[in-house]
Every structure is written in C-alpha cells, then in structure tokens.
C-alpha cells in the first residue's frame, strides 16, 4: 500500500497531537484534587476513574505512536522513491547495503 504525502503528514501530525493531548491529560489527572481521581486528594488511594482514564490515555498514546510511525514510514518511502527516480544513491546505509547486494548478484 502506498500512502500519499498528504496522508503521511496527517498521520504524523495525528501521532504528535496524540502525545501532546494525552500527556497533558495525564498531568491534569494527576493534579486532580476534586476527588474524582483520588480519594480525598490522597495520591496513595486512586479511584476507578483514575485507573480507567489512565488506561485510556496509555492505549491512545500507543495507538497514536503506531499511527505516527506509519506516517513516518510513508514519508520515508516517498523520499526513497523520489531519490530513485532522480538517480541518486540512497542516504540510508541499510538501503545502500541492500543495493550493493542486489548489484552483486
């Protein structure tokens, strides 16, 4: 499957947005003094609300990271394709080794 540049950048932006939003949410959850996250504001007694929302934040951050990685891989594939079309050598050492191996066969 080939991703367009626009879709790839959208996926990267979504990954970054996910990290910003969910880390901010967890920080605010930890600072909560209303009694929703912790009994009587005591951080040694978290509530079910805290655990559910922490699990939600962790899951969303992991999924956001995976989506961002897909976007980065899409952008790297587009760059490799562009470089090959221009006749340039690959910049990634692993790609250069693969090209050399293919040429040696």
C-alpha positions as YAML, in Angstrom:
chain: A
units: angstrom
residues:
- id: 1
  name: UNK
  ca: [0.00, 0.00, 0.00]
- id: 2
  name: UNK
  ca: [1.29, 3.41, -0.92]
- id: 3
  name: UNK
  ca: [0.44, 6.49, 1.15]
- id: 4
  name: UNK
  ca: [0.29, 9.95, -0.36]
- id: 5
  name: UNK
  ca: [2.36, 12.75, 1.09]
- id: 6
  name: UNK
  ca: [-0.77, 14.45, 2.44]
- id: 7
  name: UNK
  ca: [-1.96, 11.29, 4.23]
- id: 8
  name: UNK
  ca: [1.53, 10.59, 5.58]
- id: 9
  name: UNK
  ca: [1.82, 14.08, 7.07]
- id: 10
  name: UNK
  ca: [-1.69, 13.76, 8.52]
- id: 11
  name: UNK
  ca: [-0.69, 10.52, 10.26]
- id: 12
  name: UNK
  ca: [2.48, 12.10, 11.65]
- id: 13
  name: UNK
  ca: [0.50, 15.12, 12.87]
- id: 14
  name: UNK
  ca: [-2.05, 12.80, 14.49]
- id: 15
  name: UNK
  ca: [0.74, 10.96, 16.32]
- id: 16
  name: UNK
  ca: [2.23, 14.20, 17.62]
- id: 17
  name: UNK
  ca: [-1.23, 15.51, 18.60]
- id: 18
  name: UNK
  ca: [-1.93, 12.29, 20.45]
- id: 19
  name: UNK
  ca: [1.24, 12.64, 22.55]
- id: 20
  name: UNK
  ca: [0.51, 16.29, 23.38]
- id: 21
  name: UNK
  ca: [-3.14, 15.74, 24.29]
- id: 22
  name: UNK
  ca: [-2.77, 12.57, 26.33]
- id: 23
  name: UNK
  ca: [0.34, 13.59, 28.27]
- id: 24
  name: UNK
  ca: [-1.43, 16.83, 29.19]
- id: 25
  name: UNK
  ca: [-4.50, 14.84, 30.22]
- id: 26
  name: UNK
  ca: [-2.45, 12.53, 32.47]
- id: 27
  name: UNK
  ca: [-0.69, 15.51, 34.08]
- id: 28
  name: UNK
  ca: [-4.07, 17.11, 34.81]
- id: 29
  name: UNK
  ca: [-5.47, 13.81, 36.06]
- id: 30
  name: UNK
  ca: [-2.54, 13.50, 38.46]
- id: 31
  name: UNK
  ca: [-3.09, 17.05, 39.76]
- id: 32
  name: UNK
  ca: [-6.82, 16.44, 40.34]
- id: 33
  name: UNK
  ca: [-7.99, 17.48, 43.78]
- id: 34
  name: UNK
  ca: [-11.74, 17.24, 43.16]
- id: 35
  name: UNK
  ca: [-11.93, 13.68, 44.45]
- id: 36
  name: UNK
  ca: [-12.61, 12.08, 41.07]
- id: 37
  name: UNK
  ca: [-9.13, 10.63, 40.60]
- id: 38
  name: UNK
  ca: [-8.06, 10.16, 44.21]
- id: 39
  name: UNK
  ca: [-9.96, 9.63, 47.44]
- id: 40
  name: UNK
  ca: [-9.74, 12.87, 49.47]
- id: 41
  name: UNK
  ca: [-6.87, 14.12, 47.25]
- id: 42
  name: UNK
  ca: [-4.58, 11.39, 48.63]
- id: 43
  name: UNK
  ca: [-2.42, 10.05, 45.79]
- id: 44
  name: UNK
  ca: [-1.97, 6.73, 47.60]
- id: 45
  name: UNK
  ca: [-5.69, 5.90, 47.06]
- id: 46
  name: UNK
  ca: [-6.56, 6.19, 43.34]
- id: 47
  name: UNK
  ca: [-10.17, 5.65, 42.28]
- id: 48
  name: UNK
  ca: [-11.56, 3.52, 39.45]
- id: 49
  name: UNK
  ca: [-11.96, 6.77, 37.48]
- id: 50
  name: UNK
  ca: [-8.20, 7.30, 37.68]
- id: 51
  name: UNK
  ca: [-7.33, 3.75, 36.53]
- id: 52
  name: UNK
  ca: [-9.83, 3.75, 33.66]
- id: 53
  name: UNK
  ca: [-8.67, 7.11, 32.37]
- id: 54
  name: UNK
  ca: [-5.00, 6.19, 32.79]
- id: 55
  name: UNK
  ca: [-5.59, 3.02, 30.75]
- id: 56
  name: UNK
  ca: [-7.41, 5.09, 28.12]
- id: 57
  name: UNK
  ca: [-4.52, 7.56, 27.93]
- id: 58
  name: UNK
  ca: [-1.89, 4.80, 27.67]
- id: 59
  name: UNK
  ca: [-3.82, 2.96, 24.96]
- id: 60
  name: UNK
  ca: [-4.44, 6.14, 22.99]
- id: 61
  name: UNK
  ca: [-0.78, 7.16, 23.23]
- id: 62
  name: UNK
  ca: [0.35, 3.74, 21.99]
- id: 63
  name: UNK
  ca: [-2.10, 3.85, 19.08]
- id: 64
  name: UNK
  ca: [-1.09, 7.44, 18.29]
- id: 65
  name: UNK
  ca: [2.56, 6.39, 18.25]
- id: 66
  name: UNK
  ca: [1.82, 3.50, 15.88]
- id: 67
  name: UNK
  ca: [-0.16, 5.80, 13.57]
- id: 68
  name: UNK
  ca: [2.65, 8.38, 13.61]
- id: 69
  name: UNK
  ca: [5.20, 5.70, 12.77]
- id: 70
  name: UNK
  ca: [3.10, 4.66, 9.77]
- id: 71
  name: UNK
  ca: [3.15, 8.28, 8.60]
- id: 72
  name: UNK
  ca: [6.93, 8.49, 9.00]
- id: 73
  name: UNK
  ca: [7.37, 5.25, 7.08]
- id: 74
  name: UNK
  ca: [5.12, 6.62, 4.33]
- id: 75
  name: UNK
  ca: [7.20, 9.80, 4.07]
- id: 76
  name: UNK
  ca: [10.45, 7.82, 4.00]
- id: 77
  name: UNK
  ca: [9.09, 5.58, 1.23]
- id: 78
  name: UNK
  ca: [8.10, 8.63, -0.81]
- id: 79
  name: UNK
  ca: [11.58, 10.10, -0.33]
- id: 80
  name: UNK
  ca: [13.24, 6.84, -1.42]
- id: 81
  name: UNK
  ca: [11.01, 6.71, -4.50]
- id: 82
  name: UNK
  ca: [11.85, 10.32, -5.36]
- id: 83
  name: UNK
  ca: [15.60, 9.69, -4.92]
- id: 84
  name: UNK
  ca: [15.49, 6.60, -7.10]
- id: 85
  name: UNK
  ca: [13.62, 8.50, -9.82]
- id: 86
  name: UNK
  ca: [16.30, 11.20, -9.70]
- id: 87
  name: UNK
  ca: [19.07, 8.58, -9.89]
- id: 88
  name: UNK
  ca: [20.53, 9.45, -6.50]
- id: 89
  name: UNK
  ca: [22.14, 6.96, -4.15]
- id: 90
  name: UNK
  ca: [20.11, 6.01, -1.08]
- id: 91
  name: UNK
  ca: [21.03, 8.01, 2.03]
- id: 92
  name: UNK
  ca: [20.17, 5.24, 4.47]
- id: 93
  name: UNK
  ca: [23.20, 2.91, 4.95]
- id: 94
  name: UNK
  ca: [20.91, -0.14, 5.13]
- id: 95
  name: UNK
  ca: [19.40, 0.74, 1.76]
- id: 96
  name: UNK
  ca: [22.85, 1.24, 0.28]
- id: 97
  name: UNK
  ca: [23.92, -2.21, 1.52]
- id: 98
  name: UNK
  ca: [20.79, -3.73, 0.01]
- id: 99
  name: UNK
  ca: [21.51, -2.00, -3.31]
- id: 100
  name: UNK
  ca: [25.10, -3.28, -3.28]
- id: 101
  name: UNK
  ca: [23.95, -6.83, -2.52]
- id: 102
  name: UNK
  ca: [21.42, -6.69, -5.34]
- id: 103
  name: UNK
  ca: [24.09, -5.39, -7.76]
- id: 104
  name: UNK
  ca: [26.50, -8.18, -6.74]
- id: 105
  name: UNK
  ca: [24.00, -10.94, -7.65]
...
